[in-house]
Amino acid sequence: MDTSSPRATLQSFIDFMNRSYADGYMVVRAYLASPRLFPTPEEMATIRLGQNMLRLAERALDFSSLPPATVTQSAHRLTMQLKEVLDRIPIPPLEAVPDAAAMANTEFKRWTLPGTEIRITRIDTGIRAGEYLFGPETVTRIPAFYQRIEHLPYKPGSSEGLYGLAAYSPTGVALALEPWVPPRWFLALPQWALSPFLEQPLWRWVGIAVVLGIALMFFQLSYRLRRRWRHKGGRGANWSNLLRPITLMLVTPTAAVILDEVFKVSGVVGKTLTLSLWTLFFVGATWLVWVLGSAIAEGVIAI
């Protein structure tokens, strides 16, 4: 991706998002219109390419103002929402956007999209110093920009339908289970299942409940195994206390990754779940250190 100037960044972002639309959304629509249960290998390769184009487009945004734990789950949503905004508002011809030569003669190393508060600014520090990206203030305000314009019609040639498919349909689940379950079974959900509640479609709330329920079942299983181990007694009984913190450290990041990468939980709900699960992970790590120290001490005393 060329981010050497505001013009290059804007053009690269739009180009990569348009390719993501053509390689991802349009291929999915063609597959759903066919009678086949499974997409062809060629279609899956094209869809994967579309996902890669989206990841490349994300590089045009500066996510430094976001909490590190939530960057992954926020990046897709913010990138597509920015494209939704650009697809609905007037954009000047690329020739009117300053290139590298024009920016070299400008005192302020930023450019604002006319009539908006969307700014492309130069990064001055870090590994991306010298690049022009959609600035951190712009990135944090993208959801507000999107809410202002979502009622407006699309311009001709826009990526219409891409955000709706990615944000509300279970595309992550469909792709994760594609080798075994026909994706169309997930992508053709009834409209009521896509109805949003707290920014999440209803099917996603079911998924959240299932993932957290399974995580709780594993933790309860570790509790029962600990009780059985201690009931048997013996010199190794003290080590049974390790089961619960180890289980907590395994299930919480696994649940966080599944909710983020597969179910694509986003917004306030996604941030809350992600931060809560990782907090529990570090609680488990602290618990493990304490229990391990106690087990070692009791083992030494018993010798």
KETI-606643 format. One record per atom (N, C-alpha, C): residue in one letter; x negated, z, y negated. Coordinates in steps of 0.1 Angstrom, whole numbers, padded with zeros to 4 digits, always signed. Layout:
KETI-606643
AXZY ...
//
This chain:
KETI-606643
M-0008+0000+0012 M+0000+0000+0000 M-0009+0000-0012 D-0006-0009-0022 D-0013-0010-0034 D-0007+0000-0045 T-0014+0010-0049 T-0009+0019-0059 T-0019+0020-0071 S-0025+0009-0074 S-0035+0008-0084 S-0029+0008-0098 S-0016+0006-0100 S-0010+0006-0113 S+0005+0008-0111 P+0013+0011-0121 P+0027+0012-0120 P+0034+0000-0114 R+0029-0012-0118 R+0035-0024-0113 R+0033-0025-0098 A+0020-0023-0094 A+0017-0024-0080 A+0025-0014-0071 T+0026-0002-0076 T+0033+0009-0069 T+0048+0005-0068 L+0054+0001-0079 L+0068-0002-0078 L+0071-0014-0069 Q+0062-0024-0070 Q+0064-0036-0062 Q+0062-0033-0047 S+0051-0025-0044 S+0048-0021-0030 S+0060-0013-0024 F+0065-0003-0032 F+0076+0005-0027 F+0088-0003-0024 I+0092-0012-0033 I+0104-0020-0030 I+0102-0030-0018 D+0090-0035-0017 D+0087-0045-0006 D+0087-0038+0007 F+0081-0026+0008 F+0081-0019+0021 F+0095-0014+0025 M+0103-0010+0015 M+0116-0005+0018 M+0125-0017+0022 N+0123-0028+0016 N+0131-0040+0020 N+0127-0045+0034 R+0115-0043+0038 R+0110-0047+0051 R+0116-0036+0061 S+0116-0024+0057 S+0122-0014+0066 S+0137-0017+0068 Y+0144-0021+0058 Y+0158-0025+0059 Y+0160-0037+0069 A+0151-0047+0067 A+0153-0059+0075 A+0149-0056+0090 D+0138-0048+0092 D+0133-0046+0105 D+0141-0034+0112 G+0147-0025+0105 G+0153-0014+0111 G+0168-0016+0111 Y+0174-0015+0099 Y+0189-0014+0098 Y+0195-0027+0103 M+0190-0039+0099 M+0197-0051+0103 M+0196-0053+0118 V+0185-0049+0124 V+0183-0051+0139 V+0193-0041+0146 V+0194-0029+0141 V+0204-0020+0147 V+0218-0025+0146 R+0222-0031+0135 R+0235-0037+0133 R+0237-0048+0143 A+0227-0056+0145 A+0228-0068+0154 A+0230-0062+0169 Y+0222-0052+0172 Y+0224-0046+0185 Y+0238-0040+0188 L+0243-0033+0178 L+0256-0027+0179 L+0267-0038+0180 A+0265-0050+0174 A+0274-0061+0175 A+0274-0068+0188 S+0263-0066+0196 S+0262-0072+0209 S+0269-0064+0220 P+0271-0070+0231 P+0277-0063+0243 P+0268-0055+0251 R+0255-0055+0248 R+0245-0049+0256 R+0245-0034+0254 L+0243-0027+0265 L+0242-0012+0265 L+0229-0008+0258 F+0218-0014+0262 F+0205-0010+0256 F+0199-0021+0247 P+0191-0018+0237 P+0185-0028+0229 P+0173-0034+0238 T+0169-0046+0234 T+0158-0053+0241 T+0145-0047+0237 P+0134-0048+0245 P+0121-0043+0241 P+0117-0049+0227 E+0120-0062+0225 E+0117-0068+0212 E+0124-0061+0200 E+0137-0058+0202 E+0145-0051+0192 E+0139-0037+0189 M+0135-0030+0200 M+0129-0016+0198 M+0116-0017+0191 A+0108-0027+0194 A+0095-0029+0187 A+0098-0032+0172 T+0108-0040+0169 T+0111-0042+0155 T+0116-0030+0148 I+0124-0022+0155 I+0130-0010+0149 I+0118+0000+0146 R+0109+0001+0155 R+0097+0010+0153 R+0089+0005+0141 L+0088-0009+0140 L+0081-0014+0128 L+0088-0010+0115 G+0101-0011+0115 G+0109-0007+0104 G+0106+0008+0100 Q+0105+0017+0110 Q+0102+0031+0107 Q+0088+0032+0101 N+0078+0024+0106 N+0065+0024+0100 N+0065+0019+0085 M+0074+0009+0082 M+0075+0005+0069 M+0080+0016+0059 L+0089+0024+0065 L+0095+0035+0057 L+0084+0045+0054 R+0076+0048+0064 R+0065+0058+0063 R+0055+0053+0052 L+0052+0040+0052 L+0043+0034+0042 L+0049+0035+0028 A+0062+0033+0027 A+0069+0034+0014 A+0068+0049+0009 E+0068+0058+0018 E+0067+0072+0014 E+0054+0075+0006 R+0044+0067+0009 R+0031+0070+0002 R+0031+0067-0013 A+0042+0061-0017 A+0044+0059-0032 A+0049+0071-0039 L+0052+0081-0032 L+0058+0093-0038 L+0048+0105-0037 D+0047+0113-0047 D+0038+0125-0048 D+0047+0137-0043 F+0044+0142-0031 F+0052+0153-0026 F+0045+0166-0028 S+0035+0167-0037 S+0027+0179-0038 S+0035+0191-0043 S+0047+0189-0049 S+0055+0200-0055 S+0064+0206-0044 L+0065+0200-0032 L+0073+0205-0022 L+0066+0214-0013 P+0073+0224-0007 P+0067+0233+0002 P+0061+0226+0014 P+0049+0228+0018 P+0043+0220+0029 P+0051+0220+0042 A+0058+0231+0045 A+0066+0232+0057 A+0078+0222+0057 T+0082+0218+0045 T+0094+0210+0044 T+0091+0195+0040 V+0078+0192+0039 V+0075+0178+0034 V+0080+0168+0044 T+0078+0170+0056 T+0081+0159+0066 T+0096+0156+0066 Q+0105+0167+0066 Q+0119+0165+0067 Q+0125+0161+0053 S+0117+0163+0043 S+0122+0159+0029 S+0118+0145+0026 A+0106+0140+0031 A+0101+0127+0027 A+0110+0116+0030 H+0115+0115+0042 H+0124+0104+0045 H+0136+0103+0036 R+0143+0115+0034 R+0155+0115+0026 R+0152+0112+0012 L+0142+0117+0006 L+0139+0114-0008 L+0134+0100-0010 T+0127+0094-0001 T+0123+0080-0002 T+0135+0071-0002 M+0144+0073+0007 M+0156+0065+0008 M+0165+0067-0004 Q+0166+0079-0009 Q+0175+0082-0020 Q+0169+0075-0033 L+0156+0074-0034 L+0149+0067-0045 L+0153+0053-0044 K+0152+0047-0032 K+0156+0033-0031 K+0170+0030-0034 E+0179+0040-0031 E+0193+0039-0034 E+0195+0038-0049 V+0187+0046-0056 V+0188+0047-0071 V+0183+0033-0077 L+0172+0028-0072 L+0167+0016-0077 L+0176+0004-0073 D+0183+0005-0063 D+0192-0006-0058 D+0205-0006-0067 R+0207+0003-0076 R+0219+0004-0084 R+0217+0003-0099 I+0205+0005-0103 I+0202+0005-0118 I+0194-0007-0122 P+0194-0011-0134 P+0186-0023-0139 P+0171-0019-0138 I+0164-0029-0133 I+0149-0027-0132 I+0143-0039-0140 P+0133-0037-0149 P+0127-0048-0156 P+0120-0057-0147 P+0118-0069-0151 P+0109-0079-0143 P+0096-0072-0141 L+0090-0075-0129 L+0077-0069-0126 L+0066-0073-0136 E+0068-0084-0142 E+0058-0089-0153 E+0058-0079-0165 A+0070-0072-0167 A+0071-0063-0178 A+0066-0049-0175 V+0063-0047-0162 V+0057-0034-0158 V+0042-0034-0159 P+0036-0024-0166 P+0021-0025-0168 P+0013-0026-0155 D+0003-0034-0155 D-0006-0035-0144 D-0018-0027-0146 A-0029-0028-0138 A-0041-0020-0139 A-0048-0023-0153 A-0048-0035-0157 A-0055-0039-0170 A-0048-0032-0181 A-0034-0033-0181 A-0027-0027-0192 A-0028-0012-0193 M-0029-0005-0181 M-0030+0009-0181 M-0044+0014-0185 A-0054+0005-0183 A-0067+0009-0187 A-0068+0010-0202 N-0060+0003-0209 N-0060+0004-0224 N-0049+0013-0230 T-0043+0021-0221 T-0033+0030-0225 T-0038+0045-0225 E-0034+0052-0235 E-0039+0066-0236 E-0032+0075-0225 F-0019+0073-0224 F-0011+0081-0215 F-0009+0074-0201 K-0015+0079-0191 K-0015+0073-0178 K-0002+0075-0170 R+0008+0071-0176 R+0021+0071-0169 R+0031+0060-0174 W+0041+0057-0166 W+0050+0047-0171 W+0064+0052-0167 T+0074+0051-0176 T+0087+0055-0173 T+0096+0043-0172 L+0104+0043-0161 L+0114+0032-0159 L+0124+0032-0171 P+0125+0021-0178 P+0134+0022-0190 P+0148+0026-0187 G+0153+0035-0196 G+0166+0040-0195 G+0168+0051-0184 T+0157+0056-0179 T+0158+0066-0169 T+0147+0077-0171 E+0146+0087-0163 E+0136+0097-0163 E+0127+0096-0151 I+0127+0084-0145 I+0118+0081-0133 I+0105+0077-0138 R+0095+0085-0134 R+0081+0082-0140 R+0071+0079-0128 I+0063+0070-0131 I+0051+0067-0122 I+0039+0072-0129 T+0032+0081-0124 T+0020+0088-0131 T+0008+0086-0123 R-0004+0087-0130 R-0016+0086-0123 R-0021+0100-0118 I-0026+0100-0105 I-0031+0112-0099 I-0045+0114-0104 D-0048+0126-0109 D-0061+0128-0115 D-0071+0136-0106 T-0065+0143-0096 T-0074+0151-0087 T-0070+0148-0072 G-0079+0153-0063 G-0076+0152-0049 G-0080+0138-0043 I-0077+0137-0030 I-0081+0125-0023 I-0074+0112-0028 R-0063+0113-0035 R-0056+0102-0040 R-0058+0100-0055 A-0068+0106-0061 A-0071+0105-0075 A-0073+0090-0079 G-0067+0086-0090 G-0067+0073-0095 G-0055+0064-0091 E-0047+0069-0082 E-0035+0062-0077 E-0024+0065-0086 Y-0014+0055-0087 Y-0002+0057-0095 Y+0009+0059-0085 L+0016+0071-0086 L+0027+0075-0077 L+0039+0079-0085 F+0051+0079-0079 F+0062+0085-0085 F+0059+0100-0085 G+0059+0106-0098 G+0053+0119-0100 G+0061+0130-0093 P+0055+0142-0092 P+0062+0153-0086 P+0074+0158-0092 E+0075+0157-0106 E+0087+0161-0113 E+0099+0151-0109 T+0095+0138-0109 T+0105+0128-0105 T+0110+0130-0090 V+0100+0133-0081 V+0104+0135-0067 V+0113+0147-0066 T+0111+0158-0072 T+0120+0169-0071 T+0134+0166-0077 R+0135+0157-0086 R+0148+0154-0092 R+0155+0142-0086 I+0149+0136-0076 I+0156+0124-0069 I+0170+0127-0064 P+0172+0139-0058 P+0186+0141-0053 P+0196+0141-0065 A+0192+0147-0077 A+0201+0147-0088 A+0203+0133-0094 F+0192+0125-0094 F+0194+0111-0098 F+0203+0103-0089 Y+0202+0106-0076 Y+0211+0099-0066 Y+0225+0103-0068 Q+0228+0116-0070 Q+0242+0120-0073 Q+0248+0113-0085 R+0240+0110-0095 R+0245+0104-0107 R+0249+0089-0104 I+0243+0083-0095 I+0245+0068-0093 I+0252+0064-0080 E+0254+0074-0071 E+0259+0070-0058 E+0273+0063-0059 H+0280+0065-0070 H+0293+0058-0071 H+0292+0044-0076 L+0280+0040-0081 L+0278+0027-0086 L+0277+0016-0075 P+0281+0004-0078 P+0279-0007-0068 P+0265-0011-0066 Y+0262-0016-0055 Y+0248-0021-0052 Y+0246-0034-0059 K+0233-0037-0063 K+0229-0049-0068 K+0228-0059-0057 P+0229-0072-0059 P+0226-0082-0049 P+0212-0080-0043 G+0211-0082-0029 G+0199-0081-0023 G+0194-0067-0020 S+0203-0057-0022 S+0199-0043-0020 S+0199-0039-0005 S+0194-0027-0002 S+0193-0022+0012 S+0206-0014+0015 E+0217-0021+0013 E+0230-0014+0015 E+0232-0010+0030 G+0236+0003+0031 G+0239+0009+0044 G+0227+0016+0051 L+0215+0014+0046 L+0203+0020+0052 L+0203+0035+0051 Y+0206+0040+0039 Y+0206+0054+0037 Y+0217+0061+0045 G+0229+0055+0045 G+0240+0060+0053 G+0237+0061+0067 L+0231+0051+0073 L+0228+0051+0087 L+0217+0062+0090 A+0207+0063+0082 A+0196+0072+0085 A+0200+0087+0082 A+0208+0089+0072 A+0212+0102+0067 A+0223+0109+0075 Y+0232+0100+0080 Y+0244+0106+0087 Y+0246+0103+0101 S+0240+0092+0106 S+0241+0088+0120 S+0230+0095+0128 P+0232+0097+0141 P+0222+0104+0149 P+0211+0094+0154 T+0204+0087+0144 T+0194+0078+0148 T+0182+0084+0155 G+0178+0096+0151 G+0167+0103+0157 G+0170+0106+0172 V+0182+0111+0174 V+0186+0114+0188 V+0187+0101+0196 A+0192+0091+0190 A+0194+0078+0198 A+0180+0072+0202 L+0171+0073+0193 L+0157+0068+0196 L+0150+0077+0206 A+0152+0090+0204 A+0145+0099+0213 A+0150+0097+0228 L+0162+0095+0230 L+0168+0093+0243 L+0170+0079+0248 E+0165+0069+0240 E+0167+0055+0243 E+0163+0051+0257 P+0152+0056+0262 P+0149+0052+0276 P+0159+0055+0286 W+0168+0065+0284 W+0177+0070+0294 W+0192+0069+0290 V+0195+0069+0277 V+0209+0069+0272 V+0210+0058+0263 P+0221+0049+0264 P+0223+0038+0255 P+0224+0043+0240 P+0216+0038+0231 P+0217+0043+0217 P+0231+0041+0211 R+0238+0031+0215 R+0251+0028+0209 R+0261+0040+0212 W+0259+0047+0222 W+0268+0059+0224 W+0266+0069+0213 F+0255+0070+0207 F+0253+0079+0196 F+0256+0073+0183 L+0253+0060+0181 L+0254+0053+0168 L+0268+0049+0165 A+0277+0050+0175 A+0291+0046+0173 A+0300+0058+0173 L+0296+0069+0167 L+0304+0081+0167 L+0316+0078+0158 P+0327+0085+0161 P+0339+0084+0152 P+0336+0089+0138 Q+0344+0085+0129 Q+0341+0088+0115 Q+0342+0103+0112 W+0350+0110+0119 W+0351+0125+0116 W+0338+0132+0120 A+0331+0127+0130 A+0318+0133+0134 A+0308+0131+0123 L+0309+0121+0114 L+0300+0118+0104 L+0303+0125+0091 S+0315+0132+0090 S+0319+0138+0078 S+0310+0149+0074 P+0305+0150+0062 P+0295+0160+0058 P+0301+0173+0055 F+0293+0183+0058 F+0296+0197+0054 F+0283+0204+0051 L+0281+0208+0038 L+0269+0214+0033 L+0258+0203+0035 E+0261+0191+0032 E+0251+0180+0032 E+0247+0175+0046 Q+0253+0181+0056 Q+0250+0177+0070 Q+0263+0172+0077 P+0262+0161+0084 P+0274+0156+0092 P+0277+0166+0103 L+0290+0166+0107 L+0294+0176+0117 L+0287+0175+0130 W+0283+0163+0135 W+0276+0162+0147 W+0262+0169+0146 R+0256+0169+0134 R+0244+0176+0133 R+0245+0191+0134 W+0256+0196+0129 W+0259+0211+0130 W+0260+0214+0145 V+0266+0206+0153 V+0267+0208+0167 V+0253+0208+0173 G+0244+0199+0169 G+0231+0198+0174 G+0223+0211+0170 I+0225+0215+0158 I+0218+0227+0153 I+0222+0239+0162 A+0235+0240+0165 A+0240+0251+0173 A+0234+0251+0187 V+0233+0239+0193 V+0227+0237+0206 V+0213+0241+0207 V+0205+0236+0197 V+0190+0238+0197 V+0188+0253+0195 L+0194+0260+0186 L+0192+0274+0183 L+0198+0282+0195 G+0208+0277+0201 G+0214+0284+0213 G+0204+0284+0225 I+0198+0272+0227 I+0188+0271+0238 I+0176+0280+0235 A+0171+0280+0222 A+0160+0288+0219 A+0163+0303+0221 L+0175+0307+0218 L+0179+0321+0220 L+0180+0324+0235 M+0184+0314+0243 M+0185+0316+0258 M+0171+0318+0264 F+0161+0311+0259 F+0147+0313+0263 F+0142+0327+0260 F+0145+0331+0248 F+0141+0344+0244 F+0147+0355+0252 Q+0160+0354+0255 Q+0167+0363+0264 Q+0161+0363+0278 L+0158+0351+0282 L+0151+0350+0296 L+0138+0358+0296 S+0130+0357+0285 S+0118+0364+0285 S+0120+0379+0285 Y+0131+0383+0278 Y+0134+0398+0278 Y+0137+0402+0292 R+0145+0394+0300 R+0149+0398+0313 R+0137+0398+0323 L+0128+0388+0321 L+0116+0388+0329 L+0107+0400+0326 R+0106+0404+0314 R+0098+0415+0310 R+0104+0428+0317 R+0117+0429+0317 R+0123+0441+0323 R+0120+0441+0338 R+0121+0430+0345 R+0119+0429+0359 R+0104+0432+0362 W+0095+0427+0354 W+0081+0429+0356 W+0078+0444+0355 R+0083+0451+0344 R+0080+0465+0342 R+0087+0473+0353 H+0098+0469+0358 H+0105+0476+0368 H+0097+0477+0381 K+0089+0466+0384 K+0081+0466+0396 K+0069+0475+0394 G+0065+0478+0382 G+0054+0487+0380 G+0041+0481+0383 G+0031+0489+0385 G+0018+0484+0388 G+0009+0484+0375 R-0004+0481+0377 R-0013+0482+0366 R-0011+0471+0356 G-0004+0460+0360 G-0002+0449+0351 G+0011+0449+0343 A+0018+0460+0345 A+0031+0461+0338 A+0030+0461+0323 N+0020+0466+0318 N+0018+0466+0303 N+0017+0452+0297 W+0012+0443+0305 W+0011+0429+0300 W+0024+0422+0299 S+0035+0428+0305 S+0048+0422+0304 S+0053+0421+0289 N+0047+0430+0281 N+0052+0430+0267 N+0047+0418+0260 L+0038+0410+0266 L+0034+0398+0259 L+0044+0387+0260 L+0053+0388+0270 L+0063+0377+0272 L+0071+0374+0260 R+0076+0384+0253 R+0086+0381+0242 R+0079+0375+0230 P+0067+0380+0225 P+0061+0373+0214 P+0056+0359+0217 I+0051+0357+0229 I+0046+0344+0233 I+0058+0334+0233 T+0069+0339+0239 T+0081+0330+0239 T+0086+0327+0225 L+0086+0337+0216 L+0090+0335+0202 L+0081+0324+0196 M+0067+0325+0199 M+0058+0316+0193 M+0059+0302+0198 L+0065+0300+0210 L+0067+0287+0216 L+0080+0281+0212 V+0091+0289+0212 V+0104+0282+0209 V+0106+0280+0195 T+0101+0288+0186 T+0104+0285+0171 T+0098+0273+0166 P+0085+0270+0168 P+0080+0257+0163 P+0086+0245+0170 T+0089+0246+0183 T+0096+0236+0191 T+0109+0233+0185 A+0117+0243+0182 A+0130+0241+0176 A+0129+0235+0162 A+0119+0239+0154 A+0117+0234+0141 A+0114+0219+0141 V+0105+0215+0151 V+0102+0201+0152 V+0114+0192+0157 I+0122+0197+0166 I+0133+0190+0171 I+0144+0188+0160 L+0146+0199+0152 L+0156+0198+0141 L+0151+0189+0130 D+0138+0188+0128 D+0132+0180+0118 D+0131+0166+0122 E+0124+0163+0133 E+0121+0150+0137 E+0132+0143+0145 V+0140+0150+0153 V+0150+0144+0161 V+0164+0144+0154 F+0168+0156+0150 F+0181+0157+0143 F+0181+0155+0128 K+0168+0155+0122 K+0166+0151+0108 K+0175+0159+0099 V+0175+0172+0101 V+0182+0182+0092 V+0175+0182+0079 S+0182+0180+0068 S+0176+0179+0055 S+0183+0188+0045 G+0178+0187+0032 G+0185+0194+0022 G+0182+0209+0023 V+0191+0217+0017 V+0189+0231+0016 V+0190+0237+0031 V+0199+0232+0039 V+0200+0236+0053 V+0187+0234+0060 G+0181+0222+0059 G+0169+0219+0065 G+0157+0228+0061 K+0156+0230+0048 K+0146+0239+0043 K+0147+0253+0048 T+0160+0258+0047 T+0162+0272+0052 T+0159+0274+0067 L+0163+0264+0075 L+0160+0265+0089 L+0145+0264+0092 T+0139+0254+0085 T+0124+0252+0088 T+0116+0264+0084 L+0119+0270+0072 L+0111+0281+0067 L+0114+0294+0076 S+0127+0295+0080 S+0131+0307+0088 S+0124+0306+0102 L+0124+0294+0108 L+0118+0293+0121 L+0102+0295+0120 W+0096+0290+0110 W+0082+0292+0109 W+0078+0306+0105 T+0087+0313+0098 T+0085+0327+0095 T+0086+0335+0108 L+0095+0332+0117 L+0096+0338+0130 L+0084+0336+0138 F+0078+0324+0137 F+0066+0321+0144 F+0055+0330+0140 F+0053+0332+0127 F+0042+0341+0123 F+0046+0356+0126 V+0058+0359+0126 V+0062+0373+0131 V+0058+0374+0145 G+0061+0364+0153 G+0057+0364+0167 G+0042+0365+0169 A+0034+0359+0161 A+0019+0359+0161 A+0015+0373+0158 T+0020+0380+0148 T+0017+0393+0144 T+0021+0403+0156 W+0032+0401+0161 W+0037+0409+0172 W+0028+0408+0184 L+0024+0395+0187 L+0015+0393+0199 L+0001+0400+0197 V-0004+0400+0185 V-0017+0407+0183 V-0015+0422+0185 W-0004+0427+0180 W-0002+0442+0181 W+0000+0445+0196 V+0008+0438+0203 V+0011+0440+0217 V-0002+0438+0226 L-0009+0428+0223 L-0022+0425+0230 L-0031+0437+0229 G-0033+0441+0216 G-0042+0453+0214 G-0038+0465+0222 S-0025+0468+0222 S-0020+0479+0229 S-0022+0478+0244 A-0020+0466+0250 A-0022+0463+0264 A-0036+0465+0268 I-0045+0460+0259 I-0060+0461+0262 I-0064+0476+0262 A-0059+0483+0252 A-0062+0497+0250 A-0057+0505+0262 E-0045+0503+0267 E-0040+0510+0278 E-0047+0506+0291 G-0051+0494+0292 G-0059+0490+0304 G-0072+0496+0304 V-0079+0498+0293 V-0092+0505+0293 V-0090+0519+0296 I-0080+0526+0291 I-0077+0540+0294 I-0075+0542+0309 A-0068+0532+0315 A-0064+0534+0329 A-0076+0532+0338 I-0087+0526+0334 I-0098+0524+0342 I-0105+0537+0346 
//
